[in-house]
Amino acid sequence: MMPLPGRPRLLAVLLSLGFGCAPEPRGIIVVSLDTLRADRLGAYGSDASLTPNLDRFAGEAVIFDRAFAQSNETVYSHASLFTGRMPSRLAPLDGDFRLPKGAATVAATLQNDGWDTAAVVAGGHLSRGFGLDRGFDIYDDGSSWGSLRETGALALRWLDTRVGDDPFFLFVHGYDAHDRYLKPSPFGYAFADPKEQGLGAQLGRQAGGTTHVAGAVHVDDVGVIETLSLTAPRFEGGRRLAQLVPDATPISAADVAHLTALYDGSVAWVDACFGLFMAGLDEQRLLDHVTIVVLSDHGELLGETGQFGHRGSLDDAVTRVPLMVRPPGGAPRRRVTDLVALVDVAPTILALAEVPKALYGDGYSLVPALGGGRPQARTAVVSEGALRLLSARGETGRLTAEGAGVRNPWLRALLGVTPIDGVSLRSVGDGDPEPLRAALLSHLAGT
């Protein structure tokens, strides 16, 4: 088969970035490790030795130390990842969220440029019903709430049976760090006591168990938490939960420790599944020919502010995510400490493939950083949540607004006058929060 225009362009761009003189790259692979906190990886400072495979990968990659997600929920975050646009610019952040038919995606753009495109995802909030399948020749979402162990094997099969030598774009996803936290042996109790029978042990064994926790208490009816988040700012709402539900069960320090240990076991499980996938790529002799991007869509609260899960917060524990890019053949590890965002991934992929810059949306190409330079300077990275959450992360702190949805027409006016550290605007960090307020106002103005 005659090579299409995309192949030589991709090679030329990668070589011009100093990615080495490896054999001609044949594709780009993005691996999304759902709900994985950055601080659990050795490459991001952990000394718990949970992630030997990911750390080995990091040793041959560009590591973005301060990458932040655009949302705390899977479908919104991946919508930004695929389009380079903020979630609220695509559709209302509610249960009916669906990628608009006219939205340009990475897959559709590459498909139009002659690339083979495939995605193997673990269903759930990435099911094709959300519209994220646009532009993929193959979109396999049959592994419902599944593992990278399953989706990775299917992706490797697609690679092994692919016909022709056209360049390819492959997206692979797994829910391995998502609740329930208890994972298969020996990972499930690698760090947690299997004899523990308290509330933490019960929640760790249940899918969605930790969603019943807020304000350091557990309630049987998760609807109470959802309702509270939509009727009162969560800064004081967590305290009010214990008042609204007098028989709520307090979450003890032992419960937090056990759930955290179970989560760490799930991180080790993630790493093992990732190692199997990388071994499969190595067996197919692809590691010298592809660019691999590894990331997460969001992190997870582990008892911080009395919460677990990710829907109720845009703090760093939830929005700071791993983001690493390995060029064909690998390269000496290098760290980038500038603020970057998941909306930058789409324009980066498109820049490597040299397709029109008009499709870059709200992000910036990270290609300069891959080549040893600096990424586009940012004052802040903005993140959005469905439960009336909006936050800006700057160099030295974070400013979070609660109490009005992103599309509320009154939010800009309220945000302009709301006092810092009042009921609904909280500042964390040592820096001046006013530039972060300006960043939020700019975001709401669509600029």
ZINORFEN-V355619 format. One record per residue. N is the residue number from 1. PHI is phi in radians with two decimals (NA if undefined). PSI is psi in whole degrees, 0 to 359 (none if undefined). Layout:
N,PHI,PSI
N,PHI,PSI
//
This chain:
1,NA,135
2,-1.18,138
3,-1.15,141
4,-1.50,164
5,-0.99,330
6,-1.11,329
7,-1.19,305
8,-1.14,327
9,-1.11,315
10,-1.05,316
11,-1.07,315
12,-1.09,318
13,-1.13,314
14,-1.10,318
15,-1.20,325
16,-1.18,339
17,-1.49,0
18,1.40,25
19,-1.38,7
20,1.67,174
21,-1.81,46
22,-1.19,163
23,-0.98,162
24,-0.96,126
25,-1.16,145
26,-2.00,355
27,-3.13,177
28,-2.24,130
29,-2.08,130
30,-1.99,125
31,-1.97,118
32,-1.84,117
33,-1.81,92
34,-1.01,135
35,1.19,24
36,-1.64,118
37,-1.25,138
38,-1.10,323
39,-1.26,0
40,-1.57,350
41,-1.59,140
42,-1.03,324
43,-1.11,341
44,-1.94,19
45,1.90,354
46,-1.27,141
47,-1.92,19
48,-1.53,356
49,1.00,41
50,-1.48,337
51,-2.29,61
52,-1.07,324
53,-1.26,316
54,-1.15,324
55,-1.21,324
56,-1.12,317
57,-1.02,315
58,-1.07,330
59,-1.15,348
60,-2.13,23
61,-2.38,169
62,-1.55,123
63,-1.82,123
64,-1.66,105
65,-1.17,327
66,-2.19,71
67,-1.77,136
68,-2.23,141
69,-1.41,156
70,-1.52,353
71,-2.75,168
72,-1.80,12
73,-2.25,146
74,-1.00,308
75,-1.18,319
76,-1.16,317
77,-1.14,318
78,-1.25,329
79,-1.05,319
80,-1.16,320
81,-1.05,318
82,-1.36,336
83,-1.99,342
84,1.25,21
85,-2.17,152
86,-1.13,145
87,-0.97,316
88,-1.21,344
89,-1.42,350
90,-1.69,316
91,-2.94,161
92,-1.03,142
93,-1.48,79
94,-2.48,187
95,-1.20,348
96,-1.74,13
97,-0.97,133
98,-2.66,138
99,-1.09,126
100,-1.04,148
101,-1.06,328
102,-1.52,359
103,-1.23,130
104,-1.33,135
105,-2.12,160
106,-1.00,312
107,-1.07,314
108,-1.12,322
109,-1.16,315
110,-1.19,322
111,-1.03,317
112,-1.17,339
113,-1.63,7
114,1.69,12
115,-1.54,148
116,-1.35,138
117,-2.29,136
118,-2.61,147
119,-2.38,135
120,-2.16,109
121,-2.11,164
122,-1.65,35
123,1.05,220
124,1.00,235
125,-1.41,8
126,-1.98,14
127,-1.07,152
128,-1.07,342
129,-1.07,341
130,-1.50,358
131,1.49,6
132,-1.39,359
133,-1.45,358
134,-1.07,126
135,1.62,353
136,-1.63,127
137,-1.09,320
138,-2.16,129
139,-2.35,95
140,-1.65,108
141,-2.05,26
142,-1.36,345
143,-1.49,77
144,-1.04,120
145,0.87,41
146,-1.64,188
147,-1.89,155
148,-1.06,336
149,-1.04,323
150,-1.45,308
151,-1.17,324
152,-1.10,319
153,-1.12,319
154,-1.15,321
155,-1.13,319
156,-1.12,324
157,-1.13,319
158,-1.07,317
159,-1.08,320
160,-1.26,333
161,-1.84,2
162,-1.11,136
163,-1.76,135
164,1.67,176
165,-2.11,24
166,-1.12,152
167,-1.13,154
168,-2.32,153
169,-2.14,122
170,-2.17,129
171,-2.02,129
172,-2.26,138
173,-2.50,145
174,-2.56,153
175,-1.70,31
176,-1.16,333
177,-1.71,359
178,-1.27,158
179,-1.19,152
180,-1.28,147
181,-1.30,332
182,-1.25,118
183,-1.92,172
184,-1.00,154
185,-1.14,145
186,-1.59,8
187,-1.34,327
188,-0.94,312
189,-1.96,29
190,-1.10,329
191,-2.21,355
192,-1.99,152
193,-1.39,117
194,-1.17,344
195,-1.48,350
196,-1.11,131
197,-2.20,15
198,-1.35,188
199,-1.06,320
200,-1.05,319
201,-1.14,320
202,-1.10,314
203,-1.16,325
204,-1.21,340
205,-1.61,352
206,-1.85,135
207,-1.15,125
208,1.36,8
209,-1.08,319
210,-1.31,349
211,-1.21,348
212,-1.53,7
213,-1.95,131
214,-2.81,154
215,1.00,28
216,1.11,23
217,-2.34,159
218,-1.95,134
219,-2.13,147
220,-1.22,323
221,-1.70,104
222,-1.14,339
223,-1.06,332
224,-1.12,318
225,-1.17,316
226,-1.07,315
227,-1.11,317
228,-1.10,320
229,-1.16,338
230,-1.71,356
231,-2.16,351
232,-2.63,145
233,-1.01,136
234,-1.20,341
235,-1.02,324
236,-1.90,349
237,-1.15,326
238,-1.07,320
239,-1.18,323
240,-1.22,336
241,-1.01,317
242,-1.12,330
243,-1.34,322
244,-1.24,329
245,-2.14,85
246,-1.02,332
247,-1.63,15
248,-1.07,146
249,-1.64,123
250,-1.11,145
251,-1.58,120
252,-1.48,167
253,-1.06,325
254,-1.16,323
255,-1.11,315
256,-1.07,316
257,-1.10,318
258,-1.17,315
259,-1.11,322
260,-1.12,320
261,-1.15,321
262,-1.14,319
263,-1.08,319
264,-1.08,325
265,-1.12,322
266,-1.19,327
267,-1.14,318
268,-1.10,324
269,-1.13,316
270,-0.93,311
271,-1.10,320
272,-1.13,318
273,-1.12,321
274,-1.13,320
275,-1.06,321
276,-1.13,320
277,-1.13,316
278,-1.12,323
279,-1.10,323
280,-1.14,319
281,-1.10,320
282,-1.12,318
283,-1.09,326
284,-1.49,4
285,1.01,44
286,-1.77,345
287,-1.13,338
288,-1.55,1
289,-2.20,358
290,-2.27,152
291,-1.63,131
292,-2.08,126
293,-1.94,125
294,-2.03,133
295,-2.74,175
296,-2.25,155
297,-1.44,334
298,-3.00,168
299,-1.74,218
300,-2.78,136
301,-1.33,138
302,-2.20,56
303,1.70,350
304,-1.06,137
305,0.92,28
306,1.30,16
307,-2.13,159
308,-2.22,170
309,1.44,203
310,-2.49,346
311,-1.19,332
312,-1.69,15
313,-2.70,151
314,-2.10,23
315,-1.18,171
316,-1.02,326
317,-1.04,334
318,-1.74,321
319,-1.70,339
320,-1.36,124
321,-2.28,155
322,-1.20,142
323,-2.58,114
324,-2.38,141
325,-2.21,120
326,-1.85,121
327,-1.31,167
328,-0.95,128
329,1.45,352
330,1.38,168
331,-2.70,162
332,-0.98,138
333,-1.01,137
334,-2.49,142
335,-1.91,140
336,-2.04,121
337,-1.76,359
338,-1.23,157
339,-1.18,126
340,-2.36,172
341,-2.47,161
342,-1.14,334
343,-1.14,348
344,-1.42,344
345,-1.19,315
346,-1.04,308
347,-1.11,332
348,-1.16,314
349,-1.09,316
350,-1.16,327
351,-1.19,319
352,-1.08,326
353,-1.57,357
354,0.96,61
355,-2.00,170
356,-0.95,133
357,-1.16,340
358,-1.07,343
359,-1.59,8
360,-1.31,341
361,1.16,229
362,-1.63,358
363,-1.77,179
364,-2.22,145
365,-1.15,136
366,-1.63,8
367,-0.96,318
368,-0.99,321
369,-1.22,325
370,-1.12,330
371,-1.58,8
372,1.82,357
373,-1.63,207
374,-2.01,146
375,-1.30,171
376,-0.97,130
377,-1.17,140
378,-2.23,142
379,-1.33,323
380,-2.80,160
381,-1.92,127
382,-1.70,139
383,-2.26,151
384,-2.25,149
385,-2.35,153
386,-1.20,329
387,-1.52,54
388,0.99,52
389,-2.19,137
390,-2.61,132
391,-2.55,148
392,-2.15,128
393,-1.86,119
394,-1.82,192
395,-1.11,323
396,-2.15,3
397,-3.02,186
398,-2.43,144
399,-2.19,124
400,-2.14,132
401,-1.92,140
402,-2.36,157
403,1.96,348
404,-2.56,139
405,-1.18,158
406,-1.04,327
407,-1.63,7
408,-1.14,124
409,-1.13,344
410,-1.62,353
411,-1.10,317
412,-1.05,315
413,-1.13,318
414,-1.16,317
415,-1.14,331
416,-1.21,337
417,-2.09,348
418,-1.12,131
419,-1.21,142
420,-1.11,137
421,1.09,28
422,-1.45,207
423,-1.17,325
424,-2.22,11
425,-2.40,109
426,-2.01,134
427,-1.91,135
428,-2.23,130
429,2.05,178
430,-1.68,347
431,-1.41,171
432,-1.22,122
433,-1.34,347
434,-1.11,321
435,-1.05,329
436,-1.26,324
437,-1.06,317
438,-1.09,323
439,-1.14,320
440,-1.15,317
441,-1.11,321
442,-1.11,319
443,-1.08,315
444,-1.15,332
445,-1.40,355
446,1.40,22
447,-1.99,none
//
